[in-house]
Amino acid sequence: MLSPMPRPRSAADTTSSARGRALLAGPAHALVTGGAGFVGSHLVEELLRRGHRVHVVDDLSTGRLANLGAVAAHPALRVTVASLAEPCVAERVCAEADVVFHLAGVVGVRRLADDPLGVMQANQRSAENVFAAAAAAGAGVLFTSSSEVYGRGCVPFCEEDPVQPGVPEGPRGSYACAKAFAEWLAFGHAGRTGMPVVVARLFNTVGPRQVGDHGMVLPRFVAQAQRGEPLTVYGDGSQTRCFAHVVEVARALADLAEAPAAVGRVVNVGADAEVSVRALAELVRARAGSHSPIAAMPLAEVFPCGFDEVPRRAPSLKRLRAMIGWAPSRPLTAIVDELLANAAAPRTAAAAVVAD
Ligand code: UDP
């Protein structure tokens, strides 16, 4: 006789069963996918500082081993260069992990505009492989999703709001769609296997090691101001964003992994002081003492493929505050000053990272 299929648990069931058990409780073996990237490398430093063993897996498509230069000689760091598009890679690197921070993904509006299908497929495949491997290994997962899932919602964006990735005819929604899909996928694994999951929706994050090659407004403005070139403001510059410092974001991610209340939940991570892109350009120019003009560029010229703009983006941080008592503390002016000073400083050679 056929035995009945076990009833899949819902994410809510998992939340109640996993409540009281944080992803990280005591020294652990943490896997950081995308650990050689901008946010990933800062998270790696934070986890090492907290006494965890850290294994980085990164395909170096946008990440760089030099980002890990400050911790290259740390005895608790291991680095594997490999692609998570391969299920066997995900299985191998997840096998020993207690917790997986899944940050690996293709980011940047420029890449998204150029290859929406590729971005969507890469992000979807890595999420599928990593979550399945983590569930099989009995590891918990912290997945970094994106504020893009809110699309053109009403600010402040709250975790209870419905996701709205956009219209399929436009390229922008493909990234949001893959991120939203991965959120459901993570909770699907949680429901079926009891895998503890935290979904952190990152808002605009800035700081050292961010590059402007694929979009990313602040490093672009800093470089333009220092070269005396026009600061390229897309559209009329009235669109707003909130910028959080990457060191604070990395700390928040580690805190969320240590918070029992975060398990089974989605939570916004970012700053909540809104600034328009034009005001940002003016701030960078003023702090740099630059005479660069501000050049408004019609969106249709920048993105002939019809890339749409999110007019306002700001998070509600109520849930994040309740979970970890965290609030961003670095004002934008201080962040801009730090980036200008870094860009002006002579480069020192980064220590070499030995990768598998
Ligand atoms: N932006 C801009 N000039 C640039 C790059 C970006 O005006 O050279 C604008 C972009 O249109 C968006 C904002 O800056 O409104 C933030 O862009 P970014 O790519 O950093 O992040 P997004 O919030 O769009 O994901």
Residues whose N, C-alpha, C, O or C-beta is under 5 A from the ligand:
A	BS01	UDP	V109 G215 M216 V217 R220 T232 V233 Y234 Q239 V277
